[in-house]
Amino acid sequence: MTTVGRIKEPLEELEFALHRVLIHVLLICDLLFASRIYQAIGIFLQPLILGSCAAIIIFYCAYTAIRGHILIPLMALGYVALVMNQLAVFADKLWLPVNTNAFFQYIWVMSFVPFAGICLAGGRTYLLKCVIGYGTGYCCFYALASMMQMVGVLPGKILAGLVSDLDFRGARIFLYSGLAALTYFYWLVQIRTRVTWVSLSFFLICTLASLLSLSRVYLLVLFCLSVVFIFSPRPALLRFSAASVLAVGTAFVLSGMVIPSFNPFDLFAGDVSGAYRALEYEVMRDRIFADPLWGFGMSPTAEASKPFLGSYLIFPGDVGSVGVWFEFGFIGLILYLVILWRCSTPQRSLSMKYGWPLFLTGTMLTAYGWMAPLAIAPGGATMTGLIFGVGLTAHVSQRKPKDRSQTYSGALRRTT
């Protein structure tokens, strides 16, 4: 080894150690925020979490630009411009100053920047291992906490920030759906490859965690994708199915924009959730008609827009594509649909161990996107960022070619 090589190697190790630290900080902050666990600890953590993630994203914008991948920070800059414009649209409608701090709650979409930077440094496999590790731990925590909450063991004061609003299904702990789906699909792929007590146990725990969320559409999408994967694991079929659901569902939701006398959610008004969504749809549709290009803009909180929208709290995420149009404007709606299409792209640069779970999670976000914008909400935006970050750096050689990550056929040869 040359003198230059001996000097370069420890510097590379030091650089990768920094990336490893930033990976864990980012993933822990994301888990605490998206799962609402931080609310059980203390609301004071919110600015610390969002500020830390913003600093990491800024660092990796510079890092990717230095590495010659200028498109990555440019994409992030375009997203910042869109969000800030929509915050200004909202402020202008209410004659208020622009609340720039509100931008930080939309920052998770930009997680593709640090993920891409870590992949550029050769840490893709390490990143994916960390995500699965945190996801598995979270599903175990969620399943245990949900069962303890149902039997009344955990103090309600501690879980006040974790429990969703009461409806006919009762109180439920809020599920970080994106991470739970990725972890579920990971262990599903493992037991389809080779059943062990470990893989089967974690698969059942992840399944239980999703079931305890009582989210009907989410569970239906998860079930359908699982069935197709088990009996006919063809990426083209799965992507076509997800895209078809997105197209039909989006056309259905947007049909009320073409036919003002028709409210799609009136068909689900038989329960409390469907009736409230129908009300939200009416309010948001009126505001979109008033400004089709920019919509209503982004409100810092649901309470902030209440004086302008009426006596009810309006949540754009409840009505799918119309909610995106309402918040992000027509340009944002188009970009949202492009993001959903890209999410369902197969991750051919990855082995089956990680490629299939990431692809199945992307198809879930696509199929679910007509009903709820999970792909750009805190409950799924980081998984979208992971899909984009890995996809944008698919051509980059990784740090350890001898890594345990193997192709499916290679894994089968070793077990025979």
Secondary structure per residue as TSV (DSSP state, phi and psi in degrees):
chain	resnum	aa	ss	phi	psi
A	1	M	-	360.0	134.9
A	2	T	-	-74.1	166.2
A	3	T	H	-61.6	-41.6
A	4	V	H	-61.0	-41.2
A	5	G	H	-64.3	-39.8
A	6	R	H	-66.2	-32.6
A	7	I	H	-76.7	-38.3
A	8	K	H	-69.0	-37.0
A	9	E	H	-61.8	-49.5
A	10	P	H	-64.9	-30.8
A	11	L	H	-66.1	-39.3
A	12	E	H	-65.2	-39.4
A	13	E	H	-63.6	-40.2
A	14	L	H	-64.9	-41.8
A	15	E	H	-62.2	-44.3
A	16	F	H	-68.6	-31.2
A	17	A	H	-62.2	-39.2
A	18	L	H	-62.7	-43.1
A	19	H	H	-61.3	-40.2
A	20	R	H	-62.4	-42.8
A	21	V	H	-61.9	-45.3
A	22	L	H	-66.8	-34.3
A	23	I	H	-57.5	-50.1
A	24	H	H	-66.8	-39.5
A	25	V	H	-61.5	-46.4
A	26	L	H	-63.4	-46.6
A	27	L	H	-68.6	-37.6
A	28	I	H	-66.8	-43.9
A	29	C	H	-61.7	-43.4
A	30	D	H	-61.9	-44.9
A	31	L	H	-63.0	-45.1
A	32	L	H	-62.8	-40.1
A	33	F	H	-77.4	-51.4
A	34	A	H	-68.9	-27.9
A	35	S	T	-89.1	-7.8
A	36	R	T	69.3	13.6
A	37	I	H	-61.4	-32.8
A	38	Y	H	-60.4	-28.4
A	39	Q	H	-68.3	-29.9
A	40	A	H	-74.9	-25.8
A	41	I	H	-83.2	-47.2
A	42	G	-	163.8	133.6
A	43	I	T	-65.0	-17.8
A	44	F	T	-62.6	-18.0
A	45	L	H	-73.8	-21.1
A	46	Q	H	-57.5	-52.9
A	47	P	H	-63.3	-32.6
A	48	L	H	-66.0	-42.5
A	49	I	H	-65.0	-51.0
A	50	L	H	-67.5	-38.0
A	51	G	H	-65.2	-40.8
A	52	S	H	-63.0	-43.9
A	53	C	H	-66.1	-39.2
A	54	A	H	-61.9	-41.7
A	55	A	H	-64.2	-40.8
A	56	I	H	-65.0	-41.3
A	57	I	H	-64.1	-43.0
A	58	I	H	-61.7	-42.6
A	59	F	H	-59.1	-45.3
A	60	Y	H	-76.8	-21.5
A	61	C	H	-62.4	-44.5
A	62	A	H	-67.6	-41.2
A	63	Y	H	-63.3	-46.9
A	64	T	H	-67.1	-34.7
A	65	A	H	-65.7	-42.1
A	66	I	H	-63.9	-35.2
A	67	R	T	-76.3	-1.2
A	68	G	T	94.0	5.3
A	69	H	-	-101.6	69.9
A	70	I	T	-68.1	-23.4
A	71	L	H	-61.0	-34.6
A	72	I	H	-63.5	-53.2
A	73	P	H	-66.5	-28.2
A	74	L	H	-66.5	-39.8
A	75	M	H	-61.6	-42.3
A	76	A	H	-63.4	-41.5
A	77	L	H	-64.1	-39.0
A	78	G	H	-62.6	-39.5
A	79	Y	H	-65.8	-41.4
A	80	V	H	-59.3	-43.7
A	81	A	H	-62.3	-40.7
A	82	L	H	-64.1	-47.8
A	83	V	H	-65.3	-44.5
A	84	M	H	-64.1	-36.1
A	85	N	H	-64.0	-42.6
A	86	Q	H	-70.6	-32.2
A	87	L	H	-64.9	-37.4
A	88	A	H	-69.6	-35.9
A	89	V	H	-61.0	-45.6
A	90	F	H	-62.3	-46.5
A	91	A	H	-62.7	-37.9
A	92	D	H	-66.2	-37.6
A	93	K	H	-67.5	-32.2
A	94	L	H	-102.1	5.6
A	95	W	T	54.7	49.8
A	96	L	-	-122.8	157.3
A	97	P	-	-69.6	151.1
A	98	V	-	-68.8	126.3
A	99	N	-	-89.2	90.2
A	100	T	G	-66.9	-26.1
A	101	N	G	-63.9	-23.6
A	102	A	G	-65.8	-18.9
A	103	F	G	-59.0	-33.7
A	104	F	G	-63.8	-26.4
A	105	Q	G	-72.8	-13.4
A	106	Y	G	-103.0	13.0
A	107	I	G	-76.2	-17.7
A	108	W	G	-67.2	-25.1
A	109	V	G	-59.8	-31.3
A	110	M	G	-78.3	5.0
A	111	S	G	-64.3	-15.4
A	112	F	H	-62.6	-23.7
A	113	V	H	-66.7	-56.2
A	114	P	H	-64.0	-34.5
A	115	F	H	-64.7	-41.8
A	116	A	H	-64.5	-40.9
A	117	G	H	-62.4	-41.1
A	118	I	H	-66.1	-38.8
A	119	C	H	-66.0	-36.9
A	120	L	H	-63.2	-30.3
A	121	A	T	-82.0	1.2
A	122	G	T	88.7	14.5
A	123	G	-	-104.6	26.6
A	124	R	H	-61.7	-48.2
A	125	T	H	-63.8	-41.8
A	126	Y	H	-61.3	-42.0
A	127	L	H	-59.5	-49.6
A	128	L	H	-64.9	-37.5
A	129	K	H	-60.9	-42.3
A	130	C	H	-64.7	-43.2
A	131	V	H	-60.4	-46.7
A	132	I	H	-65.0	-39.2
A	133	G	H	-62.4	-48.1
A	134	Y	H	-64.9	-38.5
A	135	G	H	-64.8	-41.3
A	136	T	H	-65.4	-43.5
A	137	G	H	-61.8	-39.6
A	138	Y	H	-65.6	-42.3
A	139	C	H	-63.3	-38.2
A	140	C	H	-63.2	-44.9
A	141	F	H	-61.8	-45.0
A	142	Y	H	-63.5	-45.9
A	143	A	H	-61.5	-44.3
A	144	L	H	-66.0	-46.7
A	145	A	H	-64.0	-38.4
A	146	S	H	-65.3	-42.9
A	147	M	H	-67.1	-39.4
A	148	M	H	-67.3	-35.5
A	149	Q	H	-67.7	-37.0
A	150	M	H	-67.6	-31.8
A	151	V	T	-93.3	2.7
A	152	G	T	78.9	24.8
A	153	V	-	-83.0	-40.0
A	154	L	S	-82.0	139.9
A	155	P	-	-62.6	132.8
A	156	G	T	-64.3	-29.5
A	157	K	T	-65.4	-38.4
A	158	I	T	-69.8	-37.9
A	159	L	T	-93.1	8.6
A	160	A	T	-57.4	-37.5
A	161	G	T	-79.6	-15.6
A	162	L	T	-92.6	-23.8
A	163	V	B	-86.8	131.5
A	164	S	-	-69.7	163.2
A	165	D	-	-61.6	147.7
A	166	L	-	-67.7	137.3
A	167	D	-	-143.6	-162.4
A	168	F	T	-66.6	-14.3
A	169	R	T	-89.5	-4.1
A	170	G	-	87.4	-178.9
A	171	A	-	-74.5	136.2
A	172	R	-	-136.5	142.6
A	173	I	B	-72.9	134.3
A	174	F	-	-63.7	130.9
A	175	L	-	-100.1	132.8
A	176	Y	-	-75.7	86.8
A	177	S	H	-63.3	-41.0
A	178	G	H	-62.3	-49.1
A	179	L	H	-67.8	-39.2
A	180	A	H	-62.5	-39.3
A	181	A	H	-66.7	-45.6
A	182	L	H	-59.8	-43.8
A	183	T	H	-67.5	-40.7
A	184	Y	H	-59.6	-46.8
A	185	F	H	-66.9	-33.9
A	186	Y	H	-60.8	-48.5
A	187	W	H	-73.7	-26.5
A	188	L	H	-63.6	-44.3
A	189	V	H	-62.4	-39.3
A	190	Q	H	-63.3	-44.3
A	191	I	H	-75.2	-22.3
A	192	R	H	-74.5	-30.5
A	193	T	H	-77.1	-50.2
A	194	R	-	-160.8	122.8
A	195	V	-	-84.3	122.3
A	196	T	-	-128.2	166.2
A	197	W	H	-62.5	-36.6
A	198	V	H	-66.4	-51.7
A	199	S	H	-63.9	-40.2
A	200	L	H	-66.8	-41.1
A	201	S	H	-62.8	-47.9
A	202	F	H	-68.0	-33.7
A	203	F	H	-63.3	-43.5
A	204	L	H	-66.7	-37.5
A	205	I	H	-64.9	-44.9
A	206	C	H	-64.7	-37.5
A	207	T	H	-63.8	-44.2
A	208	L	H	-61.6	-40.6
A	209	A	H	-60.6	-44.2
A	210	S	H	-67.1	-39.5
A	211	L	H	-63.8	-38.3
A	212	L	H	-69.8	-14.1
A	213	S	T	-70.7	-24.0
A	214	L	T	58.5	25.5
A	215	S	-	-87.6	106.8
A	216	R	H	-65.8	-50.1
A	217	V	H	-67.0	-41.9
A	218	Y	H	-58.0	-46.6
A	219	L	H	-66.7	-37.0
A	220	L	H	-63.6	-44.3
A	221	V	H	-63.7	-44.2
A	222	L	H	-59.8	-43.8
A	223	F	H	-64.7	-46.5
A	224	C	H	-64.0	-42.7
A	225	L	H	-65.2	-37.4
A	226	S	H	-64.7	-43.0
A	227	V	H	-62.9	-46.1
A	228	V	H	-62.9	-42.5
A	229	F	H	-64.0	-41.0
A	230	I	H	-67.9	-42.7
A	231	F	H	-96.0	-23.1
A	232	S	-	-151.8	75.1
A	233	P	-	-76.2	73.2
A	234	R	-	-116.0	118.4
A	235	P	H	-55.7	-39.6
A	236	A	H	-62.6	-41.3
A	237	L	H	-66.4	-43.5
A	238	L	H	-65.4	-42.2
A	239	R	H	-66.9	-41.5
A	240	F	H	-62.8	-41.3
A	241	S	H	-63.3	-45.8
A	242	A	H	-64.7	-42.7
A	243	A	H	-65.6	-35.9
A	244	S	H	-66.5	-43.8
A	245	V	H	-61.3	-43.5
A	246	L	H	-61.3	-45.5
A	247	A	H	-64.7	-47.4
A	248	V	H	-67.5	-45.4
A	249	G	H	-64.2	-40.9
A	250	T	H	-66.8	-41.0
A	251	A	H	-61.4	-38.6
A	252	F	H	-65.6	-46.8
A	253	V	H	-66.3	-40.2
A	254	L	H	-80.1	-8.3
A	255	S	H	-61.2	-29.6
A	256	G	H	-68.9	-18.5
A	257	M	H	-78.5	-27.1
A	258	V	H	-86.5	-36.6
A	259	I	S	-114.8	91.9
A	260	P	T	-59.0	-23.0
A	261	S	T	-80.7	-6.0
A	262	F	-	-109.3	129.2
A	263	N	-	-116.2	109.8
A	264	P	G	-57.2	-32.1
A	265	F	G	-80.5	-6.4
A	266	D	G	-62.8	-24.4
A	267	L	G	-68.7	-19.4
A	268	F	G	-110.7	17.6
A	269	A	T	-74.2	3.4
A	270	G	T	-71.5	-19.4
A	271	D	S	-120.7	170.1
A	272	V	H	-61.4	-43.6
A	273	S	H	-62.1	-47.3
A	274	G	H	-64.7	-39.2
A	275	A	H	-65.3	-40.1
A	276	Y	H	-68.8	-37.4
A	277	R	H	-63.9	-37.3
A	278	A	H	-63.1	-40.0
A	279	L	H	-64.8	-45.6
A	280	E	H	-61.4	-38.9
A	281	Y	H	-60.6	-43.2
A	282	E	H	-62.2	-45.0
A	283	V	H	-64.3	-47.2
A	284	M	H	-69.0	-35.9
A	285	R	H	-62.4	-41.9
A	286	D	H	-61.2	-39.7
A	287	R	H	-72.0	-34.6
A	288	I	H	-67.1	-41.4
A	289	F	H	-59.9	-32.6
A	290	A	H	-72.0	-26.9
A	291	D	-	-151.6	81.1
A	292	P	T	-62.8	-32.0
A	293	L	T	-74.2	-47.8
A	294	W	T	-103.9	-9.8
A	295	G	T	67.7	-148.7
A	296	F	T	-92.7	-19.9
A	297	G	-	93.9	177.8
A	298	M	-	-97.8	121.2
A	299	S	-	-89.4	135.9
A	300	P	S	-56.8	-38.3
A	301	T	S	-145.7	163.8
A	302	A	H	-64.2	-34.6
A	303	E	H	-67.4	-30.7
A	304	A	H	-65.3	-30.6
A	305	S	H	-93.8	-5.2
A	306	K	H	-58.3	-42.1
A	307	P	H	-61.6	-25.7
A	308	F	H	-93.3	-26.0
A	309	L	H	-103.3	-7.6
A	310	G	-	120.3	-168.3
A	311	S	S	-83.2	-6.3
A	312	Y	S	-104.6	150.0
A	313	L	-	-76.6	130.2
A	314	I	-	-110.2	126.8
A	315	F	-	-117.4	106.2
A	316	P	G	-57.7	-29.7
A	317	G	G	-66.0	-11.4
A	318	D	G	-77.4	-19.5
A	319	V	G	-122.3	29.8
A	320	G	T	59.7	-128.9
A	321	S	H	-62.6	-33.0
A	322	V	H	-66.2	-36.8
A	323	G	H	-65.5	-36.6
A	324	V	H	-65.6	-44.2
A	325	W	H	-59.9	-42.2
A	326	F	H	-60.3	-43.9
A	327	E	H	-87.1	-47.3
A	328	F	H	-98.0	-5.0
A	329	G	H	78.8	177.1
A	330	F	H	-66.7	-38.0
A	331	I	H	-62.2	-43.0
A	332	G	H	-63.2	-36.2
A	333	L	H	-63.4	-44.0
A	334	I	H	-62.4	-45.5
A	335	L	H	-62.7	-36.9
A	336	Y	H	-61.6	-45.0
A	337	L	H	-65.9	-35.6
A	338	V	H	-64.9	-41.7
A	339	I	H	-60.6	-44.7
A	340	L	H	-62.8	-39.4
A	341	W	H	-64.4	-41.7
A	342	R	H	-68.8	-30.6
A	343	C	H	-61.7	-30.3
A	344	S	T	-90.2	13.9
A	345	T	S	-79.9	129.3
A	346	P	-	-59.9	141.3
A	347	Q	-	-91.8	78.4
A	348	R	T	-73.2	-16.8
A	349	S	T	-78.9	-10.0
A	350	L	S	-103.6	156.8
A	351	S	-	-71.1	168.1
A	352	M	H	-59.0	-33.4
A	353	K	H	-55.8	-40.2
A	354	Y	H	-113.1	-28.5
A	355	G	H	-65.4	-44.2
A	356	W	H	-67.1	-47.1
A	357	P	H	-58.3	-40.6
A	358	L	H	-67.7	-39.8
A	359	F	H	-66.8	-43.6
A	360	L	H	-65.4	-36.9
A	361	T	H	-64.0	-40.8
A	362	G	H	-63.2	-40.8
A	363	T	H	-68.1	-32.9
A	364	M	H	-62.8	-45.7
A	365	L	H	-61.7	-37.4
A	366	T	H	-67.3	-50.8
A	367	A	H	-66.1	-34.2
A	368	Y	H	-80.7	-14.1
A	369	G	T	-66.1	-24.9
A	370	W	T	-70.3	-26.5
A	371	M	T	-93.7	-38.3
A	372	A	-	-150.5	137.2
A	373	P	-	-79.5	56.8
A	374	L	G	-60.8	-30.7
A	375	A	G	-64.7	-22.6
A	376	I	G	-120.9	7.3
A	377	A	S	-96.0	160.2
A	378	P	T	-54.5	-27.1
A	379	G	T	-75.4	-4.7
A	380	G	T	-153.3	-8.1
A	381	A	H	-63.1	-34.6
A	382	T	H	-68.8	-33.4
A	383	M	H	-67.9	-37.1
A	384	T	H	-61.7	-43.6
A	385	G	H	-60.9	-38.3
A	386	L	H	-65.0	-43.3
A	387	I	H	-61.5	-45.8
A	388	F	H	-69.6	-42.3
A	389	G	H	-61.6	-43.7
A	390	V	H	-68.7	-41.7
A	391	G	H	-65.7	-38.4
A	392	L	H	-70.1	-18.3
A	393	T	T	-119.7	26.9
A	394	A	T	-60.9	-29.2
A	395	H	T	-82.2	-8.9
A	396	V	S	-81.6	129.7
A	397	S	-	-69.0	145.7
A	398	Q	-	-98.0	170.8
A	399	R	S	-65.4	-40.5
A	400	K	-	-130.5	94.7
A	401	P	T	-60.1	-26.3
A	402	K	T	-81.5	11.4
A	403	D	S	-56.8	160.9
A	404	R	S	-65.1	-17.3
A	405	S	-	-61.9	120.7
A	406	Q	-	-126.3	159.3
A	407	T	-	-73.3	160.7
A	408	Y	H	-61.2	-43.9
A	409	S	H	-66.4	-37.3
A	410	G	H	-64.5	-39.6
A	411	A	H	-64.4	-38.2
A	412	L	H	-66.6	-38.4
A	413	R	H	-63.4	-35.3
A	414	R	H	-71.2	-26.6
A	415	T	H	-90.6	-6.4
A	416	T	-	-96.9	360.0
